[in-house]
């Protein structure tokens, strides 16, 4: 069993003359600092992610508003005004006349 750390009352401080006690204390301090740095890094990452999501939500809201305004500006159902094309339809429209069957 390891010897216990003694509190020296005459000098008023902890005796660190034992090398294992000194290095154990130094190791604990370093590991505590590494843990705090890791927690801070995770917290910064979470805050950056939340800020990016909020910024994306605002941008998408602005985009939705623009698309709604664009669709509302074309009230007759035609997206682009190109008189040379005439009225076009996705399915080709209705057939004007029957073709000869062979």
N, C-alpha and C positions, 0 to 999 in steps of 0.2 A: 504494500500500500504506500502511496506517495505521501511524503510529509506535508503537513498543512502549512499554509502561509501564515507567518507570525506578524502581528502588528507590534511594531516596536514603539512602546510608549515613551521611552526616554528621549528619542530624537523627534518624535511626532510624525514620522512618515513610515511608509511600508518598506520593509527590507527587500530589496531586489538583488541582493548579492547572489542568490541562487540563479544560475543561468537558465534553468528550465522555467522558472517563474517569470523571468524577464522576457524571454522569447514567447512564452504563452500570452503574456499581456500585449506584447507588440503584435503578435499574430491576430489576436482578438480585435485590436484597434483597426488593423488593416482590413480584416474581413468585414468589420462594421462599416468602414468607409466604402468598401467595394459594394456592399449591399445598398447603402444609401445612394451611391452613384447609379446603380442599376435601377433602383426604384424611381429615381429622378428621370432617367432615360425613358423608362416605360411611361411615366406620367407625361413627359413632353411628347412622346409618340401618340398617345391617346388624344392629347389636346390638338395636335396637328391634324389628326384624322377627323376629329369633330369639326374643326375649322374648315377642312377641305369639303366635308359633306355639306356644311351650311352654305359654303360658297357655290357648290354645285347645285344645291336646291334653288338658290336665288337665280343662278344662270338659267336653269331649266324653266323656272317660272317666267323669266323674261322672254325666253324662246317660245314658250307656249302662248304668251300674249301676242308675240309677233305673228305666229302662225294663225292664230284666231283672227287677227286683224287682216291678214292676207286673204284668208278664206272668205271673210265677210265682204271684202272689196269686190269679189267676183260673184255677184248675186244671180247671174243668169246661168251658172253652172259651167261656164267655160273658163278654164284656168288661164289661157293665154289668148290674147287678141291677135290672130294672124288671119286677115281676111283672104289671103291667097289660098289658104288650105280649105276654107269653107268649114262646115260643121263636121267634125270628126267624132267618131265613137269608138270605144275600145273593142266592141264586138264586130265592127265593120258596118253597122247599121242594118236596115232592112234591104232586102234584095229588090231592085227596081223592076226587073223583068225576069221571066223564066228563060233559062238557057235551053237550047235545042237538045233533046235527048237523042242519043244515037244508039 
